[in-house]
Amino acid sequence: MQNFCSTVSIFLLKIAINMSHLEPWKVLKSDIVFHNKWVTIQQDTVRLPNGNLIDDYFLNVRPEVVITLPITKGGKAIMVRQYKHGGKEIFLEFPGGVFEAGKETPLEGGLREMREETGYYSDEMIYLGKVFDDPTKDTNCIHFFLAKNAFKKFEPEPDPTENIEVIEVSFEEIPELIKANKIRVCGAIAIYTMAAMHLKFN
Amino acid sequence: MQNFCSTVSIFLLKIAINMSHLEPWKVLKSDIVFHNKWVTIQQDTVRLPNGNLIDDYFLNVRPEVVITLPITKGGKAIMVRQYKHGGKEIFLEFPGGVFEAGKETPLEGGLREMREETGYYSDEMIYLGKVFDDPTKDTNCIHFFLAKNAFKKFEPEPDPTENIEVIEVSFEEIPELIKANKIRVCGAIAIYTMAAMHLKFN
């Protein structure tokens, strides 16, 4: 009965979503107003569904990101700790980074970032989904992978700006670290959640 | 025994973190290179712990964000659906937005955003933690609140750019929506995870 109710309710949600009157905005004009190797700011003039015109909607044009949660045969998650200059703290996360869509697939980017940052490899990469950090202001999406039966195959080769510590954490203890606010990047919490769901149901 | 092992391992992680050689970068120079009402880009010249000098590290200076997960006495989560122009899709999330630190507390901002977007109110606001979307590039943090026993008290008053649908979803069904990639903003997945942990252990 629980399952039946659940299905009906998700079904009703789907109907509500299909009856929705939400529409995308119409882009009338689009200009790059700031650009260098690291930052691109785009200014759009848009027409809203209610007719309103906005001529100063700014977007951060950012490259796609891939994050991988490597888990070993023994149930250890491979995490990385590094200083991040935006947040001005040392963060405990999963390996990942930007990749150039078209030049690399998300899978190739995920394997490359995992190798560079941790030296780990997996031939059981599971795609968990496509998510977003801040779809209000940023154009980019993030691809999540679970790297099952991951093992150390290479020496890490971090970027020159990266000073990374690789740490093994029992996958089962991650909730404790999230609850204690020790894992505090939304993407890291989200990929753990999706990985735990995958491992529970598959 | 399970609990004992778990504690020891978190303890070892704490030792590893205390022995860490990670250090913050030293900022030698900091300039605002692009600025208007909506976007501020800062260029830093930084000295890395390994001695390297980087003179083009760009940060997006962004205001703090607060997100609230309202849950009713009956176990319904109050969610919002809206088009977001960065991601070019309609997203299912929890109410929230930016606030001006100093002018408003995170709690005041959380109550205001919940009221404006959904009309809901709670006098049992639980602070879940401080998190980050992209601490590599963005300066801002996000505050998460759980609004227990939330109830509709006001009419919603969204911003002129906001066309928002308010949807009730059974809290227990949220994992299904995350697994199906219907909830696909990292912050929304992360606040659900932290709220579920709080509700389970308190």
Interface residues (C-beta under 8 A of the other chain):
Chain A: S6 S9 I10 L13 A16 I17 S20 H21 L22 E23 P24 W25 V33 F34 N36 K37 W38 V39 I41 D44 V46 L48 P49 N50 N52 I54 D56 Y57 F58 L59 N60 R62 R81 Q82 Y83 K84 H85 G86 G87 K88 E89 I90 F91 G129 K130 V131 F132 D133 D134 P135 T136 K137 D138 T139 C141 I142 P160 T161 N163 E165 I167 V169 S170 E172 E173 P175 E176 L177 I178 K179 N181 R184 V185 C186 G187 I189 A190 Y192 T193 M194 M197 H198 F201
Chain B: S6 S9 I10 L13 A16 I17 S20 H21 L22 E23 P24 W25 V33 F34 N36 K37 W38 V39 I41 D44 V46 L48 P49 N50 N52 I54 D56 Y57 F58 L59 N60 R62 R81 Q82 Y83 K84 H85 G86 G87 K88 E89 I90 F91 G129 K130 V131 F132 D133 D134 P135 T136 K137 D138 T139 C141 I142 P160 T161 N163 E165 I167 V169 S170 E172 E173 P175 E176 L177 I178 K179 N181 R184 V185 C186 G187 I189 A190 Y192 T193 M194 M197 H198 F201
